[in-house]
Each structure stands twice: as structure tokens, then as C-alpha cells.
Amino acid sequence: MIRIFFVDNMVDVLARYDHTKYYYLGGQSEFIMSNHWYSFNQAFGGAGFILSYPLAKAMSKYIESCLRRYPFLRSADQITMVCISDVGVILTPLKGSHQIDLRGDISGLLSSHPKAPLMSLHHLDATESIFPSIERRQSVRHLMKAANLDQSRMLQQVICYNRPSNWSFSISWGYSVHIYENILPRSHLQLPIETFQPWGVTPKDPPYYMLNTRWRTNDSCEAPHVFFMKNVEKTRDMKSLLHIRDHHLENCCLVHIVVTILLIISPRLKSTLQEGNE
């Protein structure tokens, strides 16, 4: 099982909440049927769920009686949710916690991450390698190169335009760049491309996911030219420099593009713990 927790981001997110109050925080499944089978009010353990100290303390007093009250439940995540609900607490969803109840190529999801700090990625052993041409476990280490440099920016989407060229850029920091040979609205580019498949048995008709998606296309004049991170480094002026390499670049029928490498320069939002120890 391959699962990543981005601890620095978790600490930053949790600091926003009052630690003296009851909180049950976590991520839901991306697959709509997983939430239907268990609960739309449940945090999934693979993505990670978090209880505030007062809630955990209250739970400890009666957890055994709660387990006896619900002997028919078989999922630890569901039992936890039900027992917490009996205390009067509901789930506070965290958009950066990802169960990844998806199959196949999840690059579409990772390239259009919601505006929230990345906190976890689960089930990476059940998907294709997140970087093409790199072995699955090695691709996870490759992603962590960027996380170790500036975790707070990980997968944060930035959309910009080059109007003289009529190009749109969608940048997922530390992961990918999409170039479109057209000016497309941000509301469109913020939707993940459905490169992935559902986790399990699907209903006959959509929706299949807990998020809006857009269809992928084979038209090279409409599909993005996709680049993936090659390397990341720290500059002398404390900026992050991303080297992005081409993965699959086909010339559009109308415009001839010759792009082999992109450099993404960004100010660092937060120093890593490693630097603090140097």
C-alpha cells in the first residue's frame, strides 16, 4: 500500500481550528458509490481523518459501549463516524485529503487540484504511475522532491495566458503543466480531465464522482499539450525553479508548436523543516 501524508500542510491546516472544540475532519471518497455504500458524512481512513483532543477524550469514555451498540457495522471508518455522530459531531471535509478511490491514470485529478493544501494521497499502488515512464514507487519519490522543497505549493493550480500566442497555461506546481492552443476560461480549466476510471461497480448512468470533470479529447487542437516535472531546485534568492519536460506533444493541425522544456520560477511560500535544521 502506498500512501503519503503531507505533515507540514496538515499542521498548517489544523492550526486554523480551535483546538478546544470538537472537530472531526477528513477526506471523503472521490467515487460517489463508496460514499453511498458507507456514508456521505464519513471520513475515509485511507485519506486520513483527524479528531480534536476534546473529541478524542470524549470518545474514549464510551467507545466500548458504542461498539456494542452497533455490532452489525463492519467498517472501522463507518463505526468511527457513527460513534462520533452519537456525540453530536459531524464531519468537516478537507478538500486536500484524497482517498483516491480511482483507477488508471489520475494525472487529470492531480493536474487540477482544488484550492486547498495537499494533505494526503492514498491508493497510489492501485493506480498507474503518477509520472509516465517512471516506475510507480520511484514516481512517488519524484513527487516528494518538490514537496521537500516547498510543500505548501504542492499541486496548487495556477492558470495564466499568453494572449499574443492565444495560449492558455494550467500549472500544477510540482507536477505538471498543460498548454492549450486556445484561450479557455478558468472555470473550464479548473475541472479535472477525466483521465481516470471509477473505483468499483458503477451505476448505469453518471454521475460517478464527487467532483465535476471534463471529457478528454484526442483532438490535438483541443487537448492540452502535457508536460511533467523533471526536476526542482532552490535558487540563491530563495525561489523554487521547476524543470518541466514534455511527455506527449503532438502538433495541432493549425499551429506548429516546438516546446521541449519549461521553467517555472516561483517565490517560496514557506521554508521546510529541513532548512530550519541546517
C-alpha positions as CSV (number, residue, x, y, z in Angstrom):
1,M,0.0,0.0,0.0
2,I,1.3,3.4,-1.0
3,R,0.0,6.4,1.0
4,I,1.5,9.8,1.6
5,F,0.7,12.3,4.3
6,F,2.0,15.9,3.9
7,V,2.6,16.6,7.5
8,D,3.6,20.2,7.3
9,N,0.5,21.1,5.4
10,M,-1.6,19.1,7.9
11,V,-0.1,21.2,10.7
12,D,-0.9,24.4,8.9
13,V,-4.5,23.5,8.1
14,L,-5.2,22.2,11.7
15,A,-3.8,25.5,13.1
16,R,-6.9,27.2,11.7
17,Y,-9.2,25.3,14.0
18,D,-9.9,25.9,17.7
19,H,-8.2,23.0,19.4
20,T,-10.6,23.3,22.4
21,K,-13.6,22.4,20.4
22,Y,-14.9,19.1,19.0
23,Y,-13.8,18.5,15.4
24,Y,-14.0,15.5,13.1
25,L,-12.0,16.3,10.0
26,G,-11.1,14.2,7.0
27,G,-11.5,13.4,3.3
28,Q,-14.4,11.7,1.5
29,S,-14.1,9.3,-1.4
30,E,-13.9,10.6,-4.9
31,F,-16.1,7.7,-6.1
32,I,-19.7,8.5,-5.4
33,M,-20.7,4.9,-4.8
34,S,-18.1,4.5,-2.0
35,N,-19.8,7.3,-0.1
36,H,-23.2,5.8,-0.9
37,W,-22.2,2.4,0.4
38,Y,-20.8,3.8,3.7
39,S,-21.9,7.3,4.3
40,F,-21.6,10.8,2.7
41,N,-20.9,12.0,6.2
42,Q,-17.9,9.7,6.7
43,A,-14.2,10.5,6.5
44,F,-12.2,7.7,4.9
45,G,-9.3,6.3,6.8
46,G,-7.0,6.0,3.8
47,A,-7.2,9.7,3.2
48,G,-6.8,10.1,7.0
49,F,-9.2,11.5,9.5
50,I,-8.5,13.7,12.5
51,L,-10.2,14.1,15.8
52,S,-9.5,17.1,18.0
53,Y,-8.3,16.3,21.5
54,P,-11.5,17.1,23.3
55,L,-13.5,14.9,20.9
56,A,-11.0,12.0,21.2
57,K,-11.2,12.3,25.0
58,A,-15.0,12.3,25.0
59,M,-14.9,9.3,22.7
60,S,-12.6,7.3,24.9
61,K,-15.2,7.3,27.7
62,Y,-17.8,5.4,25.8
63,I,-16.2,3.8,22.7
64,E,-16.7,0.3,24.0
65,S,-20.5,0.8,24.6
66,C,-20.7,2.3,21.2
67,L,-19.1,-0.7,19.6
68,R,-21.6,-3.0,21.4
69,R,-24.5,-0.8,20.2
70,Y,-23.5,-1.3,16.5
71,P,-22.4,-4.9,16.2
72,F,-23.7,-5.1,12.6
73,L,-21.2,-2.5,11.3
74,R,-18.1,-3.9,9.7
75,S,-16.1,-0.9,8.6
76,A,-13.8,0.8,11.1
77,D,-14.3,4.1,9.4
78,Q,-18.1,3.8,9.5
79,I,-18.1,2.7,13.1
80,T,-15.9,5.8,14.0
81,M,-18.3,8.1,12.1
82,V,-21.4,6.6,13.8
83,C,-19.9,6.9,17.3
84,I,-18.8,10.5,16.6
85,S,-22.3,11.3,15.3
86,D,-23.7,10.0,18.6
87,V,-21.7,12.6,20.4
88,G,-23.3,15.3,18.2
89,V,-20.4,16.0,15.9
90,I,-20.5,15.9,12.1
91,L,-17.7,15.7,9.5
92,T,-15.8,18.8,8.4
93,P,-14.5,17.8,5.0
94,L,-10.9,18.6,4.0
95,K,-10.5,19.1,0.2
96,G,-6.8,18.3,0.4
97,S,-7.3,14.8,1.8
98,H,-7.5,12.3,-1.0
99,Q,-8.7,8.7,-0.7
100,I,-8.0,8.2,-4.4
101,D,-10.8,5.7,-4.9
102,L,-10.0,5.8,-8.6
103,R,-8.4,3.5,-11.2
104,G,-6.0,4.1,-14.0
105,D,-4.3,7.4,-14.9
106,I,-5.0,10.0,-12.1
107,S,-3.0,12.8,-13.8
108,G,-6.2,14.6,-14.6
109,L,-7.0,14.9,-10.9
110,L,-3.5,15.8,-9.8
111,S,-3.3,18.5,-12.5
112,S,-6.4,20.3,-11.3
113,H,-6.2,20.1,-7.6
114,P,-8.7,22.2,-5.6
115,K,-7.6,25.4,-3.9
116,A,-6.6,23.7,-0.7
117,P,-3.3,22.5,0.8
118,L,-2.5,18.9,-0.3
119,M,-2.7,16.7,2.9
120,S,-2.8,13.1,1.7
121,L,-2.7,10.8,-1.3
122,H,-3.9,7.2,-0.8
123,H,-4.2,4.1,-3.0
124,L,-1.3,5.1,-5.2
125,D,-0.5,1.4,-5.5
126,A,-3.9,0.8,-7.2
127,T,-3.4,3.5,-9.9
128,E,-1.0,3.9,-12.8
129,S,2.4,5.5,-12.1
130,I,1.7,9.3,-11.5
131,F,4.7,10.1,-13.7
132,P,4.7,8.4,-17.1
133,S,7.9,6.4,-17.9
134,I,8.8,6.3,-14.2
135,E,8.2,3.2,-12.0
136,R,5.3,3.6,-9.5
137,R,7.3,3.8,-6.3
138,Q,10.0,5.9,-7.9
139,S,7.4,8.3,-9.2
140,V,6.2,8.9,-5.6
141,R,9.8,9.7,-4.6
142,H,10.0,12.0,-7.6
143,L,6.9,13.9,-6.4
144,M,8.4,14.2,-3.0
145,K,11.4,16.1,-4.4
146,A,9.0,19.1,-4.9
147,A,7.2,18.5,-1.6
148,N,10.5,18.6,0.3
149,L,11.4,21.9,-1.3
150,D,8.0,23.7,-0.9
151,Q,5.2,21.6,0.5
152,S,2.7,24.4,0.8
153,R,2.6,24.8,-3.0
154,M,2.2,21.2,-3.9
155,L,-0.3,20.6,-6.7
156,Q,-1.6,24.2,-6.3
157,Q,-3.1,25.1,-9.7
158,V,-2.2,28.4,-11.4
159,I,-3.9,29.5,-14.6
160,C,-2.4,32.1,-16.9
161,Y,-2.5,33.2,-20.5
162,N,-0.2,34.3,-23.4
163,R,-2.7,36.2,-25.5
164,P,-0.4,37.0,-28.4
165,S,0.1,33.3,-28.9
166,N,-3.5,32.5,-28.0
167,W,-2.3,30.0,-25.4
168,S,-3.7,29.0,-22.0
169,F,-1.5,27.6,-19.3
170,S,-2.6,25.4,-16.4
171,I,0.2,24.7,-13.9
172,S,0.0,22.2,-11.1
173,W,3.0,23.1,-9.0
174,G,5.5,20.3,-8.5
175,Y,3.7,18.0,-11.0
176,S,2.6,19.2,-14.5
177,V,1.9,22.0,-17.0
178,H,-0.9,21.9,-19.6
179,I,-0.7,24.2,-22.6
180,Y,-3.8,24.8,-24.7
181,E,-3.7,26.4,-28.1
182,N,-6.8,28.4,-27.2
183,I,-7.9,30.9,-24.6
184,L,-10.1,28.9,-22.3
185,P,-11.9,30.3,-19.2
186,R,-10.6,29.4,-15.7
187,S,-13.9,27.8,-14.8
188,H,-13.2,25.2,-17.6
189,L,-9.5,24.6,-16.8
190,Q,-10.3,24.1,-13.1
191,L,-12.3,21.0,-13.9
192,P,-10.1,17.8,-13.9
193,I,-9.8,16.0,-17.1
194,E,-11.4,12.5,-16.7
195,T,-8.2,10.5,-17.3
196,F,-9.2,8.1,-14.6
197,Q,-11.9,5.4,-14.2
198,P,-14.3,4.6,-11.3
199,W,-13.0,2.6,-8.3
200,G,-15.6,-0.2,-8.4
201,V,-19.0,-1.2,-9.7
202,T,-20.6,1.8,-11.3
203,P,-24.2,2.9,-11.8
204,K,-25.6,2.7,-15.3
205,D,-25.5,6.4,-15.8
206,P,-23.3,9.2,-14.3
207,P,-22.5,10.9,-12.0
208,Y,-19.7,8.6,-10.9
209,Y,-17.6,11.0,-8.9
210,M,-17.9,13.6,-6.1
211,L,-16.4,16.2,-8.4
212,N,-17.2,17.7,-11.8
213,T,-15.0,16.6,-14.6
214,R,-14.5,17.2,-18.3
215,W,-14.1,14.6,-21.0
216,R,-10.7,14.0,-22.5
217,T,-10.3,14.5,-26.3
218,N,-7.9,13.1,-28.9
219,D,-8.2,16.3,-31.0
220,S,-4.6,17.8,-30.7
221,C,-6.1,21.3,-31.3
222,E,-8.4,21.0,-28.2
223,A,-6.4,18.6,-25.9
224,P,-3.7,20.1,-23.7
225,H,0.0,19.5,-24.5
226,V,1.1,17.8,-21.3
227,F,4.4,18.3,-19.6
228,F,5.6,16.7,-16.4
229,M,8.1,17.8,-13.7
230,K,11.7,16.7,-14.5
231,N,13.5,18.4,-11.6
232,V,13.1,21.0,-8.9
233,E,15.8,23.1,-7.3
234,K,16.2,26.1,-4.9
235,T,17.7,29.3,-6.3
236,R,20.0,31.6,-4.5
237,D,17.2,34.2,-3.9
238,M,15.1,31.5,-2.2
239,K,12.9,30.8,-5.2
240,S,11.8,27.5,-6.5
241,L,12.8,26.5,-10.0
242,L,10.8,23.7,-11.6
243,H,12.1,22.0,-14.8
244,I,9.2,20.6,-16.7
245,R,9.7,18.1,-19.6
246,D,7.4,17.2,-22.5
247,H,5.5,13.9,-22.1
248,H,3.2,13.8,-25.1
249,L,3.4,16.7,-27.6
250,E,1.6,16.5,-30.9
251,N,1.4,19.5,-33.2
252,C,-2.0,21.0,-33.7
253,C,-3.4,20.9,-37.2
254,L,-3.4,24.7,-37.3
255,V,-0.4,25.8,-35.3
256,H,3.1,24.3,-35.2
257,I,4.5,24.2,-31.6
258,V,8.1,23.5,-30.7
259,V,8.3,23.3,-26.9
260,T,10.8,21.0,-25.3
261,I,11.2,22.3,-21.7
262,L,9.5,24.8,-19.4
263,L,11.0,26.6,-16.4
264,I,8.6,27.6,-13.6
265,I,10.0,30.1,-11.2
266,S,8.1,30.9,-8.0
267,P,8.8,32.5,-4.6
268,R,8.8,30.1,-1.8
269,L,5.8,30.3,0.5
270,K,7.4,28.5,3.4
271,S,10.8,27.2,4.4
272,T,10.9,23.5,5.0
273,L,11.7,21.9,8.4
274,Q,14.9,20.6,6.9
275,E,16.2,24.1,6.2
276,G,15.3,25.1,9.7
277,N,17.6,22.4,11.0
278,E,20.5,23.3,8.8
